[in-house]
Amino acid sequence: MHEMSLCESVLQILEDNARSRGFERVRTVWLEVGGLSGVEPEALRFCFDVVMQDTLADHARLELIELPGQAWCMQCEKAVQVGQRFAPCPDCASYQLQVTGGTEMRIKELEVE
């Protein structure tokens, strides 16, 4: 379950920012998660709660902002939304797609004290 290591990385970022910006508690974390990132939202929520226990983000709320997968279709020469990797173009059914977005996971915003 790579969601556990992702949450550990989030915690490290929170701790680093707490030291450099001078906050003591994290109340809410907004994470942008791309639809093509391979992250399972429910597993991420579970791991977040486990990893954040007894830290500056203990009992913090996790808000997921799910971003759609984006690709460039080389056949119809336009940007399209895709629900999963290796899916065909929703417009022309071509498999000649280049993923252009939706693979990321990043901290968008924090509510801190």
C-alpha positions in Angstrom: 0.0 0.0 0.0 1.9 3.0 -1.2 -0.7 5.4 0.3 1.1 4.8 3.7 4.4 6.1 2.4 2.7 9.0 0.6 1.1 10.0 4.0 4.5 9.7 5.7 5.9 12.1 3.1 3.0 14.5 3.7 3.8 14.4 7.4 7.4 15.2 6.7 6.3 18.2 4.6 4.0 19.4 7.4 6.8 19.1 10.0 9.3 20.9 7.8 6.8 23.7 7.2 5.8 23.9 10.9 9.5 24.5 11.8 10.1 27.1 9.0 6.7 29.0 9.4 6.2 28.7 13.1 2.9 26.8 13.5 2.2 24.2 16.0 -1.0 22.3 14.9 -2.5 21.3 11.6 -6.3 21.4 11.5 -7.1 20.6 7.9 -5.0 19.4 4.9 -6.3 19.9 1.4 -4.7 17.5 -1.0 -5.0 17.6 -4.8 -5.0 14.0 -6.1 -5.0 13.3 -9.8 -7.3 10.7 -11.2 -4.3 9.0 -12.9 -2.0 9.2 -9.9 -2.7 5.6 -8.8 -3.8 6.8 -5.4 -6.8 5.1 -3.9 -8.8 7.8 -2.0 -10.2 5.6 0.7 -6.8 4.0 1.4 -5.3 7.4 1.5 -7.9 8.6 4.1 -7.2 5.5 6.3 -3.5 5.9 6.1 -3.6 9.6 6.7 -5.5 9.0 10.0 -3.0 6.3 11.1 0.2 8.3 10.2 -1.0 11.6 11.7 -1.7 10.1 15.1 0.4 11.7 17.9 1.8 14.3 15.6 1.2 18.0 14.9 -1.6 16.8 12.6 -3.3 14.5 15.0 -7.1 14.6 14.4 -6.5 16.8 11.3 -9.2 16.7 8.6 -8.2 15.5 5.2 -10.0 17.1 2.3 -9.3 15.5 -1.1 -9.6 17.6 -4.3 -9.9 15.0 -7.1 -8.5 16.2 -10.4 -9.5 14.5 -13.6 -7.0 12.8 -15.9 -6.0 14.9 -18.9 -4.4 13.7 -22.1 -3.6 15.0 -25.6 -5.1 12.9 -28.4 -2.6 12.7 -31.2 -5.3 11.5 -33.6 -7.9 14.2 -33.2 -5.4 16.8 -31.9 -7.1 18.0 -28.9 -7.0 17.9 -25.1 -9.4 15.3 -23.6 -10.4 14.0 -20.1 -9.6 10.3 -19.4 -10.8 8.2 -16.5 -7.9 5.8 -16.5 -4.5 5.1 -18.1 -4.6 3.3 -21.4 -8.2 4.3 -22.0 -9.1 5.3 -25.6 -9.9 8.9 -26.5 -13.5 9.6 -25.6 -14.0 11.5 -28.9 -12.3 9.3 -31.6 -11.5 6.0 -29.7 -7.8 6.3 -30.6 -5.3 4.9 -28.2 -2.6 7.4 -29.2 -2.9 9.6 -26.1 -0.2 11.4 -24.2 -1.0 12.0 -20.6 -0.7 15.7 -19.7 -2.3 16.0 -16.3 -4.0 14.1 -13.4 -0.9 12.2 -12.3 0.0 14.6 -9.4 -0.6 14.6 -5.7 0.2 17.8 -3.8 -0.7 19.8 -0.8 -3.0 22.6 -2.0 -3.8 24.3 1.3 -3.4 24.0 5.1 -5.4 25.2 8.0 -3.0 25.7 10.9 -2.7 27.2 14.4 
